[in-house]
């Protein structure tokens, strides 16, 4: 039943040789890896305006130069990550760059920042998409958390079905969003040219007395939240069709052009229309309503905006499992993250990402504004470390034309470092948790790595000297009576060795006498040891007996506890029977020098 349900939801298992067919071309990669960056158009301008509104409506004109500055940073990042793609075609982005050029600790800082950022990406995207829906349908405002959770579960299921299938499904709404935003921008420009703008907007350059440098820097850093997701392409190079690095670089440039055009267009329209941020309606919603009214086009734009905000999480679903795979390969995360699922995706990484994202949505009540500062800090730390790592690489290797490449990365590093510091100083009350999460995650990475290294040292053998230790074997079979299950288990035990002992735990004299008499009558050729339990416990007397056997025979024999276990025909029938065997296995599991084996007997009814 469970397997049929799994096949229905996820699809048929795929062969390993089908992996090449799961690679992405440029158009599908643009949809699946750029959705996070492109979706930030829906809230990047809004974050700038929220910061500027402290100084009043007269300060809205600052959104234009700030948006241009954000585009300048976008250009630097595109050029920088394009260099990273060609330098590290195996993917990994900031983690690999920092680890190779700045050391393991710095690499782990970048890796942990990115992992946290991807979890926040899913939470922010789901919450922001919910905001777009509640802007159009205010009656749903109180159900934000439930809506966001359902969307995360849907995306999780979609990604468990495989990269190609999820890309095919997601490409349509993502490109619809791009087209609809450009239609909105063009329509807005036409309306501006025909004189339909806000009558009270301040002219660009108007002096505003209470605007400080601190406020402008805060607004700029807030607008830089539109740049999150830019690094995803460099992390996921292995997902591209060959030539992977060329396709990845082209996809990155396409994403930069589209993102920059849409972001600047929305910022200009927000200024022309005199849009101010509202807790109940997004900036894009207000622009669409001002341009088209609340008709079909308005609801269409709100619908695809909600979809792209939801689907922006898919960038994280593509990049998080790959990054987790690389960390696991380096022994900093559990090896389970290296295992591909039935559909050739890293299923454990996908499920882990979904679970923690839902926890964040619940903890923050689906509030996008509270999540975005954490989200942005998480991505600008890797931005900075990646740029610094590339600077070190150029200085060390000095390839042809390295001076220009170094200049690009230097400007990028200084800019992203400045933004990171601005975020920390201007939004410390909202981002302080990052300074707890990052050290904890790095500490966990180091503990995991230490464990794997010690286990490898302990298990390593000298092929020329270490040979298997050959001992005899003593098999102990706990029995609760004389049944086919016990007969089957003793038969198997005697096939392994002649040194077999059956152990029965009795609670009173009558039950013990009956068991001894029946055993003597049956006479299976195995000695029966009877233990009395004054406190009606089966496991305690058995454990004491096993300790005695272990003490006497550990040097000469392997000790095997062979537990008879019947398997019911239907899963629900398990609850109708005592689980003594399961309890005994649990107690014995951590005991040294004992082998635990189970002999199943399948019931017909």
PyMOL commands that set and color helices and strands:
alter all, ss='L'
color gray80, all
select helices_A, chain A and resi 2-10+16-22+26-33+35-39+41-55+57-87+93-102+104-136+138-160+163-193+213-227+232-235+237-239+244-272+283-292+296-311+313-329+335-338+347-363+368-397+402-426+428-431+434-459+484-496+509-522+539-553+571-576+580-588
alter helices_A, ss='H'
color red, helices_A
select strands_A, chain A and resi 472-479+500-506+527-532+557-567+594-602
alter strands_A, ss='S'
color yellow, strands_A
deselect
rebuild
show_as cartoon
